[in-house]
Amino acid sequence: MRRIWTVAAVFMLASSLGVMLGGTSLAQEKAKKDPVRFTVVNTFEPGFPGIEKAQLIQFEMDPGAAVKDIKVGSTEILWVTKGAFTYKYGDKVAEKKTGESWLHQEGIVLDVSNKGKGVAILRGIQFLKKK
């Protein structure tokens, strides 16, 4: 587990630098028209048994956007970089704010929304199993 958090910390740092140093492309500008945006930022081999690859992701939601009944396809470590996300796991509601991180296990079903006034952004690492 310590190795997973170390990998997550390294990619959090690398992704933060990429956001600070990078500009937006025409494709990213077009994608902003969709109120919910999912991007695979980078893919890598983490060297964990049973894991084919890991991918650094970014998920953005405009204010008022919501997605229901998402079945998480792989174990993922997530952290909010801007705004807040509201998650509903069955009857349990949890708000995740800037700076918070957490783990989703593969197979969990959830709803997610942005009830804030600005864009909410999270980054994460998804661990994709070998088939």
N, CA, C and O atoms as CSV, one atom per row, in Angstrom:
chain,resi,resn,atom,element,x,y,z
A,1,MET,N,N,0.828,-1.189,0.000
A,1,MET,CA,C,0.000,0.000,0.000
A,1,MET,C,C,0.874,1.254,0.000
A,1,MET,O,O,0.527,2.257,-0.624
A,2,ARG,N,N,2.002,1.195,0.698
A,2,ARG,CA,C,2.899,2.345,0.748
A,2,ARG,C,C,3.402,2.682,-0.656
A,2,ARG,O,O,3.533,3.853,-1.012
A,3,ARG,N,N,3.681,1.654,-1.444
A,3,ARG,CA,C,4.167,1.876,-2.805
A,3,ARG,C,C,3.097,2.572,-3.648
A,3,ARG,O,O,3.425,3.435,-4.461
A,4,ILE,N,N,1.843,2.216,-3.470
A,4,ILE,CA,C,0.755,2.851,-4.211
A,4,ILE,C,C,0.705,4.340,-3.883
A,4,ILE,O,O,0.587,5.172,-4.783
A,5,TRP,N,N,0.794,4.677,-2.599
A,5,TRP,CA,C,0.742,6.086,-2.203
A,5,TRP,C,C,1.973,6.841,-2.694
A,5,TRP,O,O,1.880,8.025,-3.018
A,6,THR,N,N,3.120,6.176,-2.754
A,6,THR,CA,C,4.328,6.818,-3.280
A,6,THR,C,C,4.146,7.129,-4.762
A,6,THR,O,O,4.455,8.231,-5.215
A,7,VAL,N,N,3.640,6.148,-5.515
A,7,VAL,CA,C,3.374,6.364,-6.944
A,7,VAL,C,C,2.361,7.494,-7.104
A,7,VAL,O,O,2.528,8.349,-7.973
A,8,ALA,N,N,1.321,7.510,-6.285
A,8,ALA,CA,C,0.302,8.559,-6.371
A,8,ALA,C,C,0.915,9.936,-6.098
A,8,ALA,O,O,0.612,10.899,-6.801
A,9,ALA,N,N,1.767,10.028,-5.089
A,9,ALA,CA,C,2.392,11.307,-4.746
A,9,ALA,C,C,3.272,11.816,-5.884
A,9,ALA,O,O,3.242,13.002,-6.211
A,10,VAL,N,N,4.049,10.929,-6.482
A,10,VAL,CA,C,4.915,11.324,-7.594
A,10,VAL,C,C,4.081,11.839,-8.759
A,10,VAL,O,O,4.420,12.864,-9.351
A,11,PHE,N,N,3.006,11.155,-9.096
A,11,PHE,CA,C,2.183,11.588,-10.221
A,11,PHE,C,C,1.354,12.822,-9.889
A,11,PHE,O,O,1.031,13.595,-10.790
A,12,MET,N,N,1.000,13.032,-8.619
A,12,MET,CA,C,0.323,14.268,-8.233
A,12,MET,C,C,1.253,15.443,-8.498
A,12,MET,O,O,0.833,16.456,-9.057
A,13,LEU,N,N,2.518,15.314,-8.097
A,13,LEU,CA,C,3.500,16.367,-8.314
A,13,LEU,C,C,3.709,16.605,-9.804
A,13,LEU,O,O,3.690,17.748,-10.261
A,14,ALA,N,N,3.905,15.538,-10.558
A,14,ALA,CA,C,4.141,15.662,-11.993
A,14,ALA,C,C,2.936,16.284,-12.700
A,14,ALA,O,O,3.099,17.114,-13.595
A,15,SER,N,N,1.731,15.885,-12.300
A,15,SER,CA,C,0.540,16.430,-12.956
A,15,SER,C,C,0.344,17.895,-12.597
A,15,SER,O,O,-0.107,18.677,-13.433
A,16,SER,N,N,0.674,18.281,-11.370
A,16,SER,CA,C,0.568,19.681,-10.971
A,16,SER,C,C,1.514,20.546,-11.788
A,16,SER,O,O,1.143,21.635,-12.226
A,17,LEU,N,N,2.733,20.065,-11.993
A,17,LEU,CA,C,3.694,20.796,-12.816
A,17,LEU,C,C,3.203,20.905,-14.249
A,17,LEU,O,O,3.352,21.950,-14.883
A,18,GLY,N,N,2.619,19.832,-14.761
A,18,GLY,CA,C,2.088,19.855,-16.122
A,18,GLY,C,C,0.977,20.867,-16.287
A,18,GLY,O,O,0.897,21.533,-17.319
A,19,VAL,N,N,0.116,20.997,-15.288
A,19,VAL,CA,C,-0.977,21.967,-15.348
A,19,VAL,C,C,-0.421,23.385,-15.292
A,19,VAL,O,O,-0.883,24.265,-16.019
A,20,MET,N,N,0.572,23.607,-14.427
A,20,MET,CA,C,1.149,24.942,-14.295
A,20,MET,C,C,1.918,25.351,-15.547
A,20,MET,O,O,1.884,26.520,-15.928
A,21,LEU,N,N,2.605,24.421,-16.189
A,21,LEU,CA,C,3.470,24.745,-17.312
A,21,LEU,C,C,2.792,24.609,-18.662
A,21,LEU,O,O,3.254,25.189,-19.645
A,22,GLY,N,N,1.701,23.849,-18.729
A,22,GLY,CA,C,1.069,23.565,-20.013
A,22,GLY,C,C,-0.019,24.552,-20.364
A,22,GLY,O,O,-0.615,25.174,-19.485
A,23,GLY,N,N,-0.278,24.695,-21.657
A,23,GLY,CA,C,-1.372,25.520,-22.140
A,23,GLY,C,C,-2.540,24.635,-22.520
A,23,GLY,O,O,-2.463,23.412,-22.410
A,24,THR,N,N,-3.614,25.248,-22.964
A,24,THR,CA,C,-4.761,24.462,-23.394
A,24,THR,C,C,-4.726,24.317,-24.902
A,24,THR,O,O,-4.417,25.271,-25.617
A,25,SER,N,N,-5.039,23.136,-25.383
A,25,SER,CA,C,-5.054,22.869,-26.815
A,25,SER,C,C,-6.442,23.154,-27.367
A,25,SER,O,O,-7.394,23.360,-26.614
A,26,LEU,N,N,-6.546,23.162,-28.687
A,26,LEU,CA,C,-7.832,23.358,-29.341
A,26,LEU,C,C,-8.804,22.247,-28.952
A,26,LEU,O,O,-9.989,22.502,-28.742
A,27,ALA,N,N,-8.300,21.010,-28.856
A,27,ALA,CA,C,-9.153,19.886,-28.450
A,27,ALA,C,C,-9.692,20.091,-27.040
A,27,ALA,O,O,-10.853,19.786,-26.768
A,28,GLN,N,N,-8.854,20.606,-26.142
A,28,GLN,CA,C,-9.310,20.859,-24.772
A,28,GLN,C,C,-10.364,21.964,-24.752
A,28,GLN,O,O,-11.327,21.886,-23.989
A,29,GLU,N,N,-10.192,22.983,-25.577
A,29,GLU,CA,C,-11.174,24.065,-25.645
A,29,GLU,C,C,-12.521,23.544,-26.131
A,29,GLU,O,O,-13.558,23.932,-25.593
A,30,LYS,N,N,-12.526,22.672,-27.137
A,30,LYS,CA,C,-13.765,22.083,-27.638
A,30,LYS,C,C,-14.407,21.202,-26.575
A,30,LYS,O,O,-15.628,21.202,-26.419
A,31,ALA,N,N,-13.583,20.448,-25.839
A,31,ALA,CA,C,-14.104,19.535,-24.815
A,31,ALA,C,C,-14.781,20.298,-23.695
A,31,ALA,O,O,-15.656,19.745,-23.030
A,32,LYS,N,N,-14.408,21.548,-23.462
A,32,LYS,CA,C,-15.001,22.327,-22.376
A,32,LYS,C,C,-16.488,22.584,-22.586
A,32,LYS,O,O,-17.176,22.957,-21.635
A,33,LYS,N,N,-17.000,22.402,-23.783
A,33,LYS,CA,C,-18.418,22.585,-24.033
A,33,LYS,C,C,-19.253,21.500,-23.353
A,33,LYS,O,O,-20.417,21.737,-23.030
A,34,ASP,N,N,-18.686,20.331,-23.132
A,34,ASP,CA,C,-19.365,19.247,-22.428
A,34,ASP,C,C,-19.294,19.563,-20.930
A,34,ASP,O,O,-18.212,19.874,-20.432
A,35,PRO,N,N,-20.414,19.493,-20.194
A,35,PRO,CA,C,-20.386,19.839,-18.762
A,35,PRO,C,C,-19.628,18.840,-17.895
A,35,PRO,O,O,-19.302,19.141,-16.747
A,36,VAL,N,N,-19.342,17.649,-18.436
A,36,VAL,CA,C,-18.565,16.637,-17.717
A,36,VAL,C,C,-17.450,16.181,-18.649
A,36,VAL,O,O,-17.712,15.717,-19.759
A,37,ARG,N,N,-16.198,16.315,-18.194
A,37,ARG,CA,C,-15.054,15.994,-19.050
A,37,ARG,C,C,-14.128,15.007,-18.339
A,37,ARG,O,O,-13.785,15.190,-17.171
A,38,PHE,N,N,-13.732,13.964,-19.061
A,38,PHE,CA,C,-12.818,12.941,-18.556
A,38,PHE,C,C,-11.651,12.853,-19.527
A,38,PHE,O,O,-11.853,12.696,-20.731
A,39,THR,N,N,-10.424,12.952,-19.006
A,39,THR,CA,C,-9.234,12.907,-19.844
A,39,THR,C,C,-8.216,11.940,-19.237
A,39,THR,O,O,-7.965,11.975,-18.033
A,40,VAL,N,N,-7.638,11.087,-20.064
A,40,VAL,CA,C,-6.495,10.280,-19.641
A,40,VAL,C,C,-5.260,11.122,-19.936
A,40,VAL,O,O,-4.949,11.386,-21.097
A,41,VAL,N,N,-4.560,11.543,-18.894
A,41,VAL,CA,C,-3.406,12.436,-19.015
A,41,VAL,C,C,-2.146,11.659,-19.362
A,41,VAL,O,O,-1.335,12.108,-20.173
A,42,ASN,N,N,-1.984,10.487,-18.744
A,42,ASN,CA,C,-0.769,9.696,-18.939
A,42,ASN,C,C,-1.071,8.239,-18.593
A,42,ASN,O,O,-1.907,7.963,-17.732
A,43,THR,N,N,-0.396,7.317,-19.257
A,43,THR,CA,C,-0.518,5.889,-18.962
A,43,THR,C,C,0.867,5.358,-18.672
A,43,THR,O,O,1.836,5.748,-19.325
A,44,PHE,N,N,0.972,4.459,-17.683
A,44,PHE,CA,C,2.275,3.911,-17.312
A,44,PHE,C,C,2.109,2.515,-16.732
A,44,PHE,O,O,1.005,2.117,-16.360
A,45,GLU,N,N,3.201,1.777,-16.656
A,45,GLU,CA,C,3.221,0.452,-16.043
A,45,GLU,C,C,3.729,0.601,-14.613
A,45,GLU,O,O,4.891,0.955,-14.410
A,46,PRO,N,N,2.869,0.334,-13.604
A,46,PRO,CA,C,3.280,0.549,-12.217
A,46,PRO,C,C,4.139,-0.569,-11.626
A,46,PRO,O,O,4.777,-0.379,-10.590
A,47,GLY,N,N,4.158,-1.734,-12.280
A,47,GLY,CA,C,4.959,-2.843,-11.763
A,47,GLY,C,C,4.315,-3.583,-10.598
A,47,GLY,O,O,5.017,-4.205,-9.802
A,48,PHE,N,N,2.986,-3.527,-10.485
A,48,PHE,CA,C,2.275,-4.243,-9.428
A,48,PHE,C,C,1.757,-5.561,-9.986
A,48,PHE,O,O,1.304,-5.599,-11.130
A,49,PRO,N,N,1.810,-6.636,-9.218
A,49,PRO,CA,C,1.274,-7.918,-9.679
A,49,PRO,C,C,-0.207,-7.796,-10.032
A,49,PRO,O,O,-0.990,-7.231,-9.268
A,50,GLY,N,N,-0.585,-8.331,-11.196
A,50,GLY,CA,C,-1.979,-8.336,-11.620
A,50,GLY,C,C,-2.466,-7.045,-12.244
A,50,GLY,O,O,-3.600,-6.984,-12.718
A,51,ILE,N,N,-1.640,-6.011,-12.257
A,51,ILE,CA,C,-2.035,-4.728,-12.834
A,51,ILE,C,C,-1.320,-4.541,-14.173
A,51,ILE,O,O,-0.091,-4.497,-14.226
A,52,GLU,N,N,-2.097,-4.431,-15.251
A,52,GLU,CA,C,-1.525,-4.271,-16.589
A,52,GLU,C,C,-0.946,-2.872,-16.782
A,52,GLU,O,O,0.175,-2.706,-17.262
A,53,LYS,N,N,-1.740,-1.867,-16.395
A,53,LYS,CA,C,-1.270,-0.495,-16.515
A,53,LYS,C,C,-2.037,0.386,-15.545
A,53,LYS,O,O,-3.075,0.003,-15.007
A,54,ALA,N,N,-1.499,1.564,-15.342
A,54,ALA,CA,C,-2.162,2.571,-14.533
A,54,ALA,C,C,-2.299,3.808,-15.407
A,54,ALA,O,O,-1.500,4.035,-16.316
A,55,GLN,N,N,-3.311,4.594,-15.122
A,55,GLN,CA,C,-3.447,5.815,-15.904
A,55,GLN,C,C,-3.787,6.985,-14.996
A,55,GLN,O,O,-4.632,6.896,-14.105
A,56,LEU,N,N,-3.095,8.082,-15.258
A,56,LEU,CA,C,-3.360,9.338,-14.576
A,56,LEU,C,C,-4.533,9.987,-15.300
A,56,LEU,O,O,-4.494,10.166,-16.517
A,57,ILE,N,N,-5.574,10.340,-14.553
A,57,ILE,CA,C,-6.788,10.882,-15.164
A,57,ILE,C,C,-7.100,12.271,-14.618
A,57,ILE,O,O,-6.625,12.658,-13.550
A,58,GLN,N,N,-7.899,13.001,-15.364
A,58,GLN,CA,C,-8.468,14.254,-14.881
A,58,GLN,C,C,-9.957,14.224,-15.190
A,58,GLN,O,O,-10.367,13.847,-16.288
A,59,PHE,N,N,-10.759,14.623,-14.214
A,59,PHE,CA,C,-12.218,14.629,-14.326
A,59,PHE,C,C,-12.684,16.024,-13.942
A,59,PHE,O,O,-12.353,16.517,-12.864
A,60,GLU,N,N,-13.455,16.664,-14.822
A,60,GLU,CA,C,-13.953,18.018,-14.575
A,60,GLU,C,C,-15.465,18.044,-14.705
A,60,GLU,O,O,-16.045,17.364,-15.552
A,61,MET,N,N,-16.100,18.850,-13.843
A,61,MET,CA,C,-17.554,19.020,-13.919
A,61,MET,C,C,-17.882,20.495,-13.792
A,61,MET,O,O,-17.353,21.188,-12.924
A,62,ASP,N,N,-18.763,20.972,-14.667
A,62,ASP,CA,C,-19.262,22.335,-14.573
A,62,ASP,C,C,-20.278,22.419,-13.432
A,62,ASP,O,O,-20.820,21.399,-13.007
A,63,PRO,N,N,-20.534,23.625,-12.939
A,63,PRO,CA,C,-21.540,23.787,-11.877
A,63,PRO,C,C,-22.886,23.226,-12.316
A,63,PRO,O,O,-23.332,23.465,-13.438
A,64,GLY,N,N,-23.523,22.486,-11.431
A,64,GLY,CA,C,-24.830,21.902,-11.710
A,64,GLY,C,C,-24.805,20.575,-12.448
A,64,GLY,O,O,-25.837,19.914,-12.564
A,65,ALA,N,N,-23.641,20.174,-12.948
A,65,ALA,CA,C,-23.541,18.904,-13.676
A,65,ALA,C,C,-23.634,17.723,-12.717
A,65,ALA,O,O,-23.234,17.815,-11.557
A,66,ALA,N,N,-24.171,16.610,-13.222
A,66,ALA,CA,C,-24.305,15.404,-12.405
A,66,ALA,C,C,-24.274,14.173,-13.304
A,66,ALA,O,O,-24.725,14.209,-14.448
A,67,VAL,N,N,-23.734,13.088,-12.763
A,67,VAL,CA,C,-23.721,11.794,-13.448
A,67,VAL,C,C,-24.210,10.763,-12.440
A,67,VAL,O,O,-23.715,10.712,-11.315
A,68,LYS,N,N,-25.172,9.946,-12.834
A,68,LYS,CA,C,-25.755,8.962,-11.923
A,68,LYS,C,C,-25.374,7.540,-12.314
A,68,LYS,O,O,-25.117,7.235,-13.478
A,69,ASP,N,N,-25.346,6.694,-11.309
A,69,ASP,CA,C,-25.134,5.251,-11.478
A,69,ASP,C,C,-23.844,4.901,-12.227
A,69,ASP,O,O,-23.857,4.101,-13.162
A,70,ILE,N,N,-22.745,5.503,-11.810
A,70,ILE,CA,C,-21.441,5.161,-12.373
A,70,ILE,C,C,-20.956,3.907,-11.661
A,70,ILE,O,O,-20.923,3.868,-10.431
A,71,LYS,N,N,-20.582,2.887,-12.413
A,71,LYS,CA,C,-19.961,1.703,-11.821
A,71,LYS,C,C,-18.456,1.845,-12.043
A,71,LYS,O,O,-17.984,1.840,-13.180
A,72,VAL,N,N,-17.717,1.971,-10.957
A,72,VAL,CA,C,-16.270,2.167,-11.034
A,72,VAL,C,C,-15.635,0.912,-11.627
A,72,VAL,O,O,-15.781,-0.179,-11.077
A,73,GLY,N,N,-14.933,1.066,-12.747
A,73,GLY,CA,C,-14.385,-0.064,-13.487
A,73,GLY,C,C,-13.046,-0.563,-13.007
A,73,GLY,O,O,-12.619,-1.654,-13.386
A,74,SER,N,N,-12.367,0.224,-12.168
A,74,SER,CA,C,-11.053,-0.189,-11.655
A,74,SER,C,C,-10.793,0.540,-10.340
A,74,SER,O,O,-11.356,1.606,-10.090
A,75,THR,N,N,-9.949,-0.036,-9.517
A,75,THR,CA,C,-9.571,0.640,-8.277
A,75,THR,C,C,-8.873,1.939,-8.643
A,75,THR,O,O,-8.055,1.976,-9.562
A,76,GLU,N,N,-9.202,3.013,-7.915
A,76,GLU,CA,C,-8.631,4.315,-8.230
A,76,GLU,C,C,-8.388,5.137,-6.974
A,76,GLU,O,O,-9.158,5.083,-6.015
A,77,ILE,N,N,-7.308,5.894,-7.001
A,77,ILE,CA,C,-6.993,6.875,-5.966
A,77,ILE,C,C,-7.301,8.230,-6.572
A,77,ILE,O,O,-6.818,8.545,-7.660
A,78,LEU,N,N,-8.099,9.038,-5.887
A,78,LEU,CA,C,-8.539,10.328,-6.412
A,78,LEU,C,C,-8.192,11.450,-5.450
A,78,LEU,O,O,-8.096,11.235,-4.242
A,79,TRP,N,N,-8.003,12.656,-5.991
A,79,TRP,CA,C,-7.801,13.841,-5.157
A,79,TRP,C,C,-8.375,15.046,-5.885
A,79,TRP,O,O,-8.246,15.165,-7.104
A,80,VAL,N,N,-9.012,15.941,-5.129
A,80,VAL,CA,C,-9.637,17.130,-5.694
A,80,VAL,C,C,-8.597,18.242,-5.780
A,80,VAL,O,O,-7.923,18.552,-4.798
A,81,THR,N,N,-8.474,18.839,-6.971
A,81,THR,CA,C,-7.528,19.939,-7.156
A,81,THR,C,C,-8.223,21.299,-7.196
A,81,THR,O,O,-7.576,22.333,-7.029
A,82,LYS,N,N,-9.547,21.300,-7.418
A,82,LYS,CA,C,-10.284,22.563,-7.466
A,82,LYS,C,C,-11.753,22.297,-7.182
A,82,LYS,O,O,-12.330,21.354,-7.723
A,83,GLY,N,N,-12.356,23.113,-6.344
A,83,GLY,CA,C,-13.786,23.010,-6.080
A,83,GLY,C,C,-14.136,21.855,-5.168
A,83,GLY,O,O,-13.356,21.470,-4.296
A,84,ALA,N,N,-15.329,21.304,-5.382
A,84,ALA,CA,C,-15.817,20.195,-4.559
A,84,ALA,C,C,-16.757,19.309,-5.376
A,84,ALA,O,O,-17.475,19.777,-6.260
A,85,PHE,N,N,-16.729,18.039,-5.059
A,85,PHE,CA,C,-17.608,17.053,-5.682
A,85,PHE,C,C,-18.496,16.464,-4.597
A,85,PHE,O,O,-18.046,16.245,-3.472
A,86,THR,N,N,-19.750,16.208,-4.932
A,86,THR,CA,C,-20.659,15.536,-4.015
A,86,THR,C,C,-20.892,14.131,-4.552
A,86,THR,O,O,-21.356,13.953,-5.678
A,87,TYR,N,N,-20.563,13.135,-3.732
A,87,TYR,CA,C,-20.730,11.725,-4.097
A,87,TYR,C,C,-21.881,11.142,-3.305
A,87,TYR,O,O,-22.084,11.480,-2.139
A,88,LYS,N,N,-22.626,10.270,-3.943
A,88,LYS,CA,C,-23.683,9.527,-3.264
A,88,LYS,C,C,-23.401,8.047,-3.478
A,88,LYS,O,O,-23.370,7.557,-4.606
A,89,TYR,N,N,-23.198,7.349,-2.364
A,89,TYR,CA,C,-22.951,5.904,-2.365
A,89,TYR,C,C,-24.168,5.272,-1.700
A,89,TYR,O,O,-24.220,5.189,-0.473
A,90,GLY,N,N,-25.149,4.825,-2.483
A,90,GLY,CA,C,-26.387,4.314,-1.883
A,90,GLY,C,C,-27.084,5.458,-1.166
A,90,GLY,O,O,-27.445,6.454,-1.792
A,91,ASP,N,N,-27.279,5.324,0.158
A,91,ASP,CA,C,-27.918,6.377,0.953
A,91,ASP,C,C,-26.908,7.343,1.574
A,91,ASP,O,O,-27.298,8.361,2.146
A,92,LYS,N,N,-25.628,7.037,1.466
A,92,LYS,CA,C,-24.587,7.869,2.083
A,92,LYS,C,C,-24.126,8.956,1.109
A,92,LYS,O,O,-23.841,8.674,-0.055
A,93,VAL,N,N,-24.056,10.209,1.596
A,93,VAL,CA,C,-23.591,11.342,0.796
A,93,VAL,C,C,-22.282,11.840,1.386
A,93,VAL,O,O,-22.157,11.988,2.602
A,94,ALA,N,N,-21.307,12.097,0.519
A,94,ALA,CA,C,-19.997,12.592,0.966
A,94,ALA,C,C,-19.555,13.717,0.040
A,94,ALA,O,O,-19.630,13.589,-1.182
A,95,GLU,N,N,-19.098,14.810,0.620
A,95,GLU,CA,C,-18.542,15.906,-0.174
A,95,GLU,C,C,-17.025,15.839,-0.097
A,95,GLU,O,O,-16.453,15.734,0.988
A,96,LYS,N,N,-16.383,15.901,-1.250
A,96,LYS,CA,C,-14.924,15.867,-1.342
A,96,LYS,C,C,-14.462,17.231,-1.842
A,96,LYS,O,O,-14.838,17.660,-2.933
A,97,LYS,N,N,-13.637,17.917,-1.029
A,97,LYS,CA,C,-13.204,19.283,-1.323
A,97,LYS,C,C,-11.740,19.328,-1.740
A,97,LYS,O,O,-11.009,18.348,-1.597
A,98,THR,N,N,-11.326,20.481,-2.256
A,98,THR,CA,C,-9.943,20.694,-2.680
A,98,THR,C,C,-8.970,20.212,-1.615
A,98,THR,O,O,-9.085,20.569,-0.443
A,99,GLY,N,N,-8.003,19.389,-2.041
A,99,GLY,CA,C,-6.986,18.861,-1.139
A,99,GLY,C,C,-7.312,17.503,-0.551
A,99,GLY,O,O,-6.419,16.844,-0.020
A,100,GLU,N,N,-8.556,17.062,-0.627
A,100,GLU,CA,C,-8.926,15.757,-0.083
A,100,GLU,C,C,-8.612,14.651,-1.083
A,100,GLU,O,O,-8.723,14.841,-2.294
A,101,SER,N,N,-8.217,13.488,-0.556
A,101,SER,CA,C,-7.969,12.316,-1.399
A,101,SER,C,C,-8.671,11.113,-0.793
A,101,SER,O,O,-8.947,11.083,0.406
A,102,TRP,N,N,-8.962,10.112,-1.635
A,102,TRP,CA,C,-9.666,8.919,-1.189
A,102,TRP,C,C,-9.489,7.809,-2.205
A,102,TRP,O,O,-8.922,8.017,-3.278
A,103,LEU,N,N,-9.975,6.633,-1.861
A,103,LEU,CA,C,-9.852,5.442,-2.694
A,103,LEU,C,C,-11.244,4.938,-3.072
A,103,LEU,O,O,-12.131,4.864,-2.221
A,104,HIS,N,N,-11.434,4.595,-4.338
A,104,HIS,CA,C,-12.631,3.890,-4.787
A,104,HIS,C,C,-12.226,2.477,-5.171
A,104,HIS,O,O,-11.280,2.283,-5.934
A,105,GLN,N,N,-12.930,1.505,-4.651
A,105,GLN,CA,C,-12.705,0.114,-5.025
A,105,GLN,C,C,-13.452,-0.196,-6.319
A,105,GLN,O,O,-14.518,0.362,-6.579
A,106,GLU,N,N,-12.892,-1.076,-7.114
A,106,GLU,CA,C,-13.530,-1.526,-8.340
A,106,GLU,C,C,-14.917,-2.077,-8.027
A,106,GLU,O,O,-15.099,-2.811,-7.056
A,107,GLY,N,N,-15.906,-1.711,-8.869
A,107,GLY,CA,C,-17.251,-2.263,-8.748
A,107,GLY,C,C,-18.240,-1.422,-7.964
A,107,GLY,O,O,-19.444,-1.663,-8.054
A,108,ILE,N,N,-17.780,-0.447,-7.201
A,108,ILE,CA,C,-18.700,0.389,-6.430
A,108,ILE,C,C,-19.565,1.209,-7.395
A,108,ILE,O,O,-19.088,1.642,-8.444
A,109,VAL,N,N,-20.832,1.422,-7.039
A,109,VAL,CA,C,-21.750,2.215,-7.850
A,109,VAL,C,C,-22.014,3.523,-7.107
A,109,VAL,O,O,-22.269,3.524,-5.903
A,110,LEU,N,N,-21.948,4.645,-7.846
A,110,LEU,CA,C,-22.089,5.949,-7.203
A,110,LEU,C,C,-22.705,6.971,-8.139
A,110,LEU,O,O,-22.768,6.776,-9.353
A,111,ASP,N,N,-23.159,8.070,-7.541
A,111,ASP,CA,C,-23.573,9.262,-8.272
A,111,ASP,C,C,-22.562,10.349,-7.903
A,111,ASP,O,O,-22.040,10.362,-6.788
A,112,VAL,N,N,-22.290,11.249,-8.832
A,112,VAL,CA,C,-21.382,12.357,-8.542
A,112,VAL,C,C,-21.959,13.627,-9.149
A,112,VAL,O,O,-22.535,13.605,-10.237
A,113,SER,N,N,-21.795,14.743,-8.427
A,113,SER,CA,C,-22.305,16.017,-8.929
A,113,SER,C,C,-21.425,17.163,-8.436
A,113,SER,O,O,-20.642,17.019,-7.496
A,114,ASN,N,N,-21.580,18.294,-9.097
A,114,ASN,CA,C,-20.916,19.532,-8.691
A,114,ASN,C,C,-22.014,20.506,-8.313
A,114,ASN,O,O,-22.695,21.057,-9.178
A,115,LYS,N,N,-22.184,20.716,-7.011
A,115,LYS,CA,C,-23.224,21.626,-6.522
A,115,LYS,C,C,-22.677,23.028,-6.288
A,115,LYS,O,O,-23.396,23.916,-5.829
A,116,GLY,N,N,-21.392,23.221,-6.608
A,116,GLY,CA,C,-20.751,24.518,-6.393
A,116,GLY,C,C,-21.057,25.515,-7.497
A,116,GLY,O,O,-21.846,25.246,-8.402
A,117,LYS,N,N,-20.411,26.680,-7.401
A,117,LYS,CA,C,-20.619,27.760,-8.359
A,117,LYS,C,C,-19.537,27.813,-9.429
A,117,LYS,O,O,-19.658,28.567,-10.394
A,118,GLY,N,N,-18.474,27.017,-9.266
A,118,GLY,CA,C,-17.392,27.000,-10.241
A,118,GLY,C,C,-17.091,25.584,-10.696
A,118,GLY,O,O,-17.655,24.618,-10.182
A,119,VAL,N,N,-16.195,25.474,-11.667
A,119,VAL,CA,C,-15.781,24.168,-12.175
A,119,VAL,C,C,-15.087,23.385,-11.057
A,119,VAL,O,O,-14.294,23.949,-10.303
A,120,ALA,N,N,-15.382,22.101,-10.950
A,120,ALA,CA,C,-14.713,21.213,-9.995
A,120,ALA,C,C,-13.799,20.277,-10.792
A,120,ALA,O,O,-14.192,19.745,-11.830
A,121,ILE,N,N,-12.575,20.086,-10.292
A,121,ILE,CA,C,-11.599,19.255,-10.986
A,121,ILE,C,C,-10.982,18.277,-10.009
A,121,ILE,O,O,-10.624,18.641,-8.890
A,122,LEU,N,N,-10.861,17.022,-10.443
A,122,LEU,CA,C,-10.110,16.055,-9.655
A,122,LEU,C,C,-9.121,15.344,-10.558
A,122,LEU,O,O,-9.297,15.272,-11.774
A,123,ARG,N,N,-8.093,14.830,-9.943
A,123,ARG,CA,C,-7.103,13.995,-10.627
A,123,ARG,C,C,-7.132,12.644,-9.945
A,123,ARG,O,O,-7.603,12.521,-8.814
A,124,GLY,N,N,-6.634,11.638,-10.627
A,124,GLY,CA,C,-6.617,10.314,-10.028
A,124,GLY,C,C,-5.695,9.381,-10.771
A,124,GLY,O,O,-5.198,9.683,-11.856
A,125,ILE,N,N,-5.482,8.238,-10.152
A,125,ILE,CA,C,-4.749,7.146,-10.779
A,125,ILE,C,C,-5.652,5.932,-10.753
A,125,ILE,O,O,-6.093,5.498,-9.689
A,126,GLN,N,N,-5.927,5.383,-11.930
A,126,GLN,CA,C,-6.722,4.167,-12.054
A,126,GLN,C,C,-5.775,3.007,-12.316
A,126,GLN,O,O,-4.852,3.118,-13.122
A,127,PHE,N,N,-6.011,1.886,-11.626
A,127,PHE,CA,C,-5.178,0.687,-11.769
A,127,PHE,C,C,-5.963,-0.348,-12.556
A,127,PHE,O,O,-6.915,-0.930,-12.038
A,128,LEU,N,N,-5.574,-0.582,-13.801
A,128,LEU,CA,C,-6.298,-1.477,-14.697
A,128,LEU,C,C,-5.711,-2.882,-14.631
A,128,LEU,O,O,-4.522,-3.083,-14.877
A,129,LYS,N,N,-6.566,-3.858,-14.294
A,129,LYS,CA,C,-6.120,-5.239,-14.134
A,129,LYS,C,C,-5.777,-5.896,-15.469
A,129,LYS,O,O,-6.266,-5.498,-16.526
A,130,LYS,N,N,-4.928,-6.905,-15.384
A,130,LYS,CA,C,-4.636,-7.719,-16.560
A,130,LYS,C,C,-5.864,-8.536,-16.886
A,130,LYS,O,O,-6.582,-8.973,-15.987
A,131,LYS,N,N,-6.113,-8.747,-18.175
A,131,LYS,CA,C,-7.299,-9.510,-18.592
A,131,LYS,C,C,-6.948,-10.947,-18.819
A,131,LYS,O,O,-7.815,-11.745,-19.174
